[in-house]
Amino acid sequence: MIFDIVTIFPRMVQAGLAEGVVARGIERELLTVGVRDLREFTTDRHRSVDDMPYGGGPGMVMKPEPLARAVEAIRRERGEPSAVVLLSPQGRRFDQHEAVRLSGLAHIVLLCGRYEGMDERVREAVATEELSIGDFVLSGGELAALVVIDAVSRLVPGVVGDAESVESDSFSRGLLDYPHYTRPAEFEGRAVPELLRSGHHGDIRRWRKQQALIRTLERRPELLAGATLDDEERALLEELRKDKS
């Protein structure tokens, strides 16, 4: 899978790609990640990527020409991308379903904004879609790009060594994850549940399903409307709702 990130802070992005799951995916040649310095696609001696907004107002706005040139250069080098994503607080919310969708694409270009935002014509003529990682303000799109790449890369076969771990991640089926424990058996007066030390795999499996449902019901009940549940989980959920009422 190929990602290309267009940014005015390439070193910031490269640092985030140097460790962890994504770095291993790159090393195994399962992922290709290009980091493009937007200033290389400017034409003036000051390498300007922004200008004052028409109509006045605070801050500066990113110019459309360098971004269009950057995407065109990527297109000439790699062919037509599957998606050109503008990372924007006005975009569709990025979640696990979006990560799954994007993981089915071959080549994604991510445009990182800065300043007061981008010229509207970037959204109209350069990007094919907009995504937001949440309802909060970042200084730029670089961290958002790294979030998207990390979430999507985990779903590319072979990037994460343990496929079962990916399948059981929070949100993979619309549920929060169950509690996890490791040694020591007791920590600051808090003991690992006895059932987890029993070795009864059927009971442990049921307990984990129950705990995932309890957490989701208590913390993110809206997720249950779209959750993919098996027969046992549906029965457990019905029991929990009865107990709660």
Backbone hydrogen bonds in HBPLUS format (Angstrom, degrees):
<---DONOR---> <-ACCEPTOR-->    atom                        ^
c    i                          cat <-CA-CA->   ^        H-A-AA   ^      H-
h    n   atom  resd res      DA  || num        DHA   H-A  angle D-A-AA Bond
n    s   type  num  typ     dist DA aas  dist angle  dist       angle   num
A0032-THR N   A0001-MET O   2.85 MM  31  6.21 149.7  1.94 160.0 163.7     1
A0002-ILE N   A0106-ALA O   2.97 MM 104  6.20 166.1  1.98 149.4 154.0     2
A0108-ILE N   A0002-ILE O   2.89 MM 106  6.33 158.5  1.94 154.0 156.9     3
A0003-PHE N   A0032-THR O   2.78 MM  29  6.20 159.9  1.82 163.8 170.7     4
A0034-GLY N   A0003-PHE O   2.82 MM  31  6.21 163.8  1.84 152.2 154.5     5
A0004-ASP N   A0108-ILE O   2.91 MM 104  6.39 146.2  2.03 151.6 156.6     6
A0110-LEU N   A0004-ASP O   2.73 MM 106  6.14 161.6  1.77 164.4 170.4     7
A0005-ILE N   A0034-GLY O   2.78 MM  29  6.18 161.5  1.81 161.0 165.6     8
A0036-ARG N   A0005-ILE O   2.70 MM  31  5.88 174.0  1.71 171.1 173.1     9
A0006-VAL N   A0110-LEU O   2.90 MM 104  6.22 167.8  1.91 170.3 171.8    10
A0112-CYS N   A0006-VAL O   3.03 MM 106  6.01 162.4  2.06 164.6 168.8    11
A0007-THR N   A0036-ARG O   3.00 MM  29  6.25 168.0  2.02 177.6 177.0    12
A0038-LEU N   A0007-THR O   2.80 MM  31  5.39 169.1  1.81 137.9 141.6    13
A0012-MET N   A0009-PHE O   3.12 MM   3  5.49 129.9  2.38 108.2 120.6    14
A0014-GLN N   A0010-PRO O   2.88 MM   4  6.11 166.7  1.90 156.2 160.4    15
A0015-ALA N   A0011-ARG O   3.01 MM   4  6.07 151.8  2.09 141.8 147.8    16
A0016-GLY N   A0013-VAL O   3.00 MM   3  5.22 120.5  2.37 101.6 116.3    17
A0017-LEU N   A0013-VAL O   3.15 MM   4  6.48 128.0  2.44 143.7 158.1    18
A0017-LEU N   A0014-GLN O   3.16 MM   3  5.07 139.0  2.34  94.6 106.2    19
A0018-ALA N   A0015-ALA O   3.36 MM   3  5.33 159.7  2.41 100.6 106.5    20
A0024-ARG N   A0020-GLY O   3.06 MM   4  6.38 154.0  2.13 151.5 159.3    21
A0025-GLY N   A0021-VAL O   2.91 MM   4  6.22 152.1  1.99 149.6 158.0    22
A0026-ILE N   A0022-VAL O   2.92 MM   4  6.23 152.1  2.00 152.3 159.5    23
A0027-GLU N   A0023-ALA O   2.93 MM   4  6.15 160.3  1.97 147.0 152.7    24
A0028-ARG N   A0024-ARG O   2.90 MM   4  6.10 149.2  2.00 146.1 153.9    25
A0030-LEU N   A0025-GLY O   2.91 MM   5  5.20 153.5  1.98 166.8 164.5    26
A0031-LEU N   A0025-GLY O   3.17 MM   6  5.34 142.0  2.32 120.5 116.8    27
A0029-GLU N   A0026-ILE O   2.99 MM   3  4.97 155.5  2.05 104.0 111.1    28
A0040-GLU N   A0037-ASP O   3.00 MM   3  5.71 157.5  2.05 120.7 127.2    29
A0041-PHE N   A0038-LEU O   2.95 MM   3  5.59 164.0  1.98 119.6 124.6    30
A0042-THR N   A0039-ARG O   3.35 MM   3  5.42 155.8  2.41 111.6 109.1    31
A0047-ARG N   A0044-ASP O   3.04 MM   3  5.35 162.4  2.07 113.0 118.5    32
A0063-LYS N   A0049-VAL O   2.84 MM  14  5.64 161.0  1.88 134.0 140.3    33
A0051-ASP N   A0061-VAL O   2.90 MM  10  5.51 149.0  1.99 145.0 153.2    34
A0061-VAL N   A0051-ASP O   2.86 MM  10  5.51 173.3  1.87 161.6 162.5    35
A0056-GLY N   A0053-PRO O   3.25 MM   3  5.56 153.3  2.33 128.5 127.9    36
A0116-GLU N   A0060-MET O   2.90 MM  56  5.67 162.4  1.93 167.4 172.9    37
A0062-MET N   A0117-GLY O   2.89 MM  55  6.19 173.7  1.89 157.1 156.9    38
A0119-ASP N   A0062-MET O   3.00 MM  57  5.87 146.9  2.11 154.3 156.3    39
A0068-ALA N   A0064-PRO O   2.98 MM   4  6.16 159.4  2.02 158.5 165.0    40
A0069-ARG N   A0065-GLU O   2.91 MM   4  6.12 159.6  1.95 156.6 162.3    41
A0070-ALA N   A0066-PRO O   2.91 MM   4  6.09 153.6  1.98 145.1 152.4    42
A0071-VAL N   A0067-LEU O   3.09 MM   4  6.31 163.7  2.11 149.9 153.0    43
A0072-GLU N   A0068-ALA O   2.98 MM   4  6.14 156.1  2.04 145.2 152.5    44
A0073-ALA N   A0069-ARG O   2.89 MM   4  6.09 152.1  1.96 147.7 154.9    45
A0074-ILE N   A0070-ALA O   3.05 MM   4  6.35 155.6  2.12 146.3 152.7    46
A0075-ARG N   A0071-VAL O   2.88 MM   4  6.11 153.8  1.95 146.2 154.0    47
A0076-ARG N   A0072-GLU O   2.93 MM   4  6.22 153.5  2.00 147.1 153.3    48
A0077-GLU N   A0073-ALA O   3.04 MM   4  6.23 151.1  2.12 143.9 151.7    49
A0078-ARG N   A0074-ILE O   2.81 MM   4  5.88 168.1  1.83 159.1 161.7    50
A0079-GLY N   A0075-ARG O   2.78 MM   4  4.59 139.9  1.94 126.0 134.0    51
A0082-SER N   A0107-HIS O   2.79 MM  25  5.17 135.2  1.99 133.3 147.8    52
A0109-VAL N   A0083-ALA O   2.91 MM  26  6.22 168.5  1.92 158.5 162.3    53
A0128-THR N   A0084-VAL O   2.78 MM  44  5.12 161.1  1.81 138.2 144.5    54
A0129-GLU N   A0084-VAL O   3.31 MM  45  6.50 148.0  2.42 156.1 150.8    55
A0085-VAL N   A0109-VAL O   2.69 MM  24  5.97 164.4  1.72 170.5 164.8    56
A0111-LEU N   A0085-VAL O   2.84 MM  26  6.07 169.0  1.85 166.9 166.5    57
A0086-LEU N   A0129-GLU O   2.88 MM  43  6.25 168.6  1.90 156.9 158.6    58
A0131-LEU N   A0086-LEU O   3.03 MM  45  6.38 153.1  2.11 147.1 153.1    59
A0087-LEU N   A0111-LEU O   3.27 MM  24  6.13 174.9  2.28 157.9 159.1    60
A0088-SER N   A0131-LEU O   2.87 MM  43  5.89 155.6  1.93 145.3 152.9    61
A0091-GLY N   A0088-SER O   3.02 MM   3  5.30 166.4  2.04 114.3 117.7    62
A0092-ARG N   A0130-GLU O   3.14 MM  38  6.18 146.6  2.26 127.1 121.2    63
A0132-SER N   A0092-ARG O   2.86 MM  40  5.74 155.0  1.92 143.5 142.7    64
A0094-PHE N   A0132-SER O   2.72 MM  38  5.67 161.0  1.76 166.4 162.5    65
A0099-ALA N   A0095-ASP O   2.93 MM   4  6.28 153.0  2.01 150.6 159.2    66
A0100-VAL N   A0096-GLN O   2.92 MM   4  6.20 157.3  1.97 149.4 154.5    67
A0101-ARG N   A0097-HIS O   3.01 MM   4  6.27 159.5  2.06 144.2 149.9    68
A0102-LEU N   A0098-GLU O   2.88 MM   4  6.12 167.6  1.90 155.5 158.0    69
A0103-SER N   A0099-ALA O   2.91 MM   4  6.05 145.0  2.03 143.7 153.6    70
A0104-GLY N   A0101-ARG O   3.15 MM   3  5.61 155.2  2.21 109.2 116.6    71
A0105-LEU N   A0102-LEU O   2.95 MM   3  5.36 166.6  1.97 117.6 121.0    72
A0141-GLY N   A0113-GLY O   2.99 MM  28  5.09 147.2  2.10 143.6 145.5    73
A0117-GLY N   A0114-ARG O   3.18 MM   3  5.76 140.5  2.35 139.4 139.7    74
A0122-VAL N   A0119-ASP O   2.90 MM   3  5.78 167.0  1.92 129.3 133.4    75
A0124-GLU N   A0120-GLU O   3.17 MM   4  6.52 153.0  2.25 143.4 151.5    76
A0125-ALA N   A0121-ARG O   2.84 MM   4  5.64 158.7  1.88 138.2 143.6    77
A0126-VAL N   A0122-VAL O   2.92 MM   4  4.89 148.6  2.02 127.9 135.6    78
A0127-ALA N   A0122-VAL O   2.89 MM   5  6.15 166.0  1.91 160.0 163.7    79
A0145-ALA N   A0141-GLY O   2.84 MM   4  6.05 152.8  1.91 152.6 160.2    80
A0146-LEU N   A0142-GLU O   3.07 MM   4  6.38 155.8  2.13 148.7 154.6    81
A0147-VAL N   A0143-LEU O   3.00 MM   4  6.26 151.3  2.08 145.8 153.7    82
A0148-VAL N   A0144-ALA O   2.99 MM   4  6.28 164.3  2.02 153.8 156.9    83
A0149-ILE N   A0145-ALA O   2.95 MM   4  6.18 166.5  1.97 152.0 155.8    84
A0150-ASP N   A0146-LEU O   2.94 MM   4  6.02 162.3  1.97 146.6 151.7    85
A0151-ALA N   A0147-VAL O   3.00 MM   4  6.18 172.7  2.01 156.7 158.4    86
A0152-VAL N   A0148-VAL O   2.95 MM   4  6.03 163.8  1.98 153.4 158.2    87
A0153-SER N   A0149-ILE O   2.83 MM   4  5.72 160.8  1.87 147.1 153.5    88
A0154-ARG N   A0150-ASP O   3.26 MM   4  6.36 152.0  2.34 146.1 151.2    89
A0155-LEU N   A0152-VAL O   3.00 MM   3  5.53 149.3  2.10 113.4 122.2    90
A0156-VAL N   A0153-SER O   3.01 MM   3  5.24 161.8  2.04 110.9 116.8    91
A0159-VAL N   A0156-VAL O   3.08 MM   3  5.83 168.6  2.10 146.9 150.2    92
A0165-SER N   A0162-ASP O   3.06 MM   3  5.37 129.6  2.32 103.5 116.1    93
A0167-GLU N   A0163-ALA O   3.08 MM   4  6.40 159.1  2.13 150.3 155.9    94
A0168-SER N   A0164-GLU O   3.07 MM   4  6.25 138.8  2.25 142.7 152.5    95
A0169-ASP N   A0166-VAL O   3.23 MM   3  5.27 163.0  2.26 104.9 110.1    96
A0172-SER N   A0169-ASP O   3.16 MM   3  5.57 162.3  2.19 127.7 131.6    97
A0171-PHE N   A0175-LEU O   2.76 MM   4  5.06 172.2  1.77 149.0 151.5    98
A0228-THR N   A0173-ARG O   2.84 MM  55  5.27 159.5  1.88 149.9 156.0    99
A0192-VAL N   A0185-ALA O   2.84 MM   7  5.38 155.0  1.90 159.3 160.5   100
A0187-PHE N   A0190-ARG O   2.87 MM   3  5.16 161.7  1.90 138.9 143.6   101
A0190-ARG N   A0187-PHE O   2.89 MM   3  5.16 159.5  1.93 113.2 120.0   102
A0196-LEU N   A0193-PRO O   3.03 MM   3  5.69 134.1  2.25 115.9 126.0   103
A0197-ARG N   A0194-GLU O   2.96 MM   3  5.31 146.2  2.08 109.0 119.4   104
A0198-SER N   A0195-LEU O   3.05 MM   3  5.02 161.4  2.08 105.3 110.3   105
A0204-ILE N   A0200-HIS O   2.95 MM   4  6.20 157.5  2.00 155.7 163.1   106
A0205-ARG N   A0201-HIS O   2.88 MM   4  6.03 161.7  1.91 148.4 153.0   107
A0206-ARG N   A0202-GLY O   3.11 MM   4  6.33 161.8  2.14 146.3 150.6   108
A0207-TRP N   A0203-ASP O   2.90 MM   4  6.08 158.5  1.95 147.3 153.7   109
A0208-ARG N   A0204-ILE O   2.92 MM   4  6.13 160.6  1.95 153.9 158.4   110
A0209-LYS N   A0205-ARG O   3.10 MM   4  6.37 157.9  2.15 147.0 152.8   111
A0210-GLN N   A0206-ARG O   2.91 MM   4  6.14 161.5  1.95 151.1 156.6   112
A0211-GLN N   A0207-TRP O   2.82 MM   4  6.06 161.0  1.86 153.6 158.6   113
A0212-ALA N   A0208-ARG O   2.97 MM   4  6.12 157.6  2.02 147.9 153.6   114
A0213-LEU N   A0209-LYS O   3.06 MM   4  6.30 156.5  2.12 147.9 154.1   115
A0214-ILE N   A0210-GLN O   2.88 MM   4  6.15 156.9  1.93 150.4 157.3   116
A0215-ARG N   A0211-GLN O   2.94 MM   4  6.12 169.7  1.95 151.7 154.0   117
A0216-THR N   A0212-ALA O   3.04 MM   4  6.17 161.9  2.07 143.7 149.1   118
A0217-LEU N   A0213-LEU O   2.82 MM   4  5.91 162.6  1.85 151.3 156.7   119
A0218-GLU N   A0214-ILE O   2.92 MM   4  6.07 152.2  2.00 149.9 157.1   120
A0219-ARG N   A0215-ARG O   2.80 MM   4  5.79 162.1  1.83 152.7 158.0   121
A0220-ARG N   A0216-THR O   2.86 MM   4  4.90 139.0  2.03 122.0 135.3   122
A0223-LEU N   A0220-ARG O   2.97 MM   3  5.83 161.3  2.01 127.7 132.6   123
A0224-LEU N   A0221-PRO O   3.14 MM   3  5.69 148.1  2.25 112.7 120.4   124
A0226-GLY N   A0223-LEU O   3.14 MM   3  5.88 145.5  2.26 118.5 125.5   125
A0227-ALA N   A0224-LEU O   3.31 MM   3  4.83 160.3  2.35  94.3 100.1   126
A0234-ARG N   A0230-ASP O   2.94 MM   4  6.23 157.2  2.00 156.6 163.5   127
A0235-ALA N   A0231-ASP O   3.04 MM   4  6.29 155.2  2.11 146.8 153.0   128
A0236-LEU N   A0232-GLU O   2.93 MM   4  6.19 157.3  1.99 147.8 154.5   129
A0237-LEU N   A0233-GLU O   2.83 MM   4  5.98 158.8  1.87 149.5 155.2   130
A0238-GLU N   A0234-ARG O   3.02 MM   4  6.21 153.7  2.09 141.8 148.6   131
A0239-GLU N   A0235-ALA O   3.06 MM   4  6.34 155.2  2.12 146.1 152.4   132
A0240-LEU N   A0236-LEU O   2.92 MM   4  6.21 159.9  1.96 151.7 157.2   133
A0241-ARG N   A0237-LEU O   2.93 MM   4  6.14 158.6  1.97 150.8 156.2   134
A0242-LYS N   A0238-GLU O   3.01 MM   4  6.20 151.7  2.09 144.2 151.8   135
A0243-ASP N   A0239-GLU O   2.92 MM   4  6.20 160.2  1.96 151.5 156.9   136
A0244-LYS N   A0240-LEU O   2.89 MM   4  6.08 150.5  1.98 144.2 152.8   137
A0245-SER N   A0241-ARG O   3.02 MM   4  6.19 146.0  2.14 140.8 148.8   138
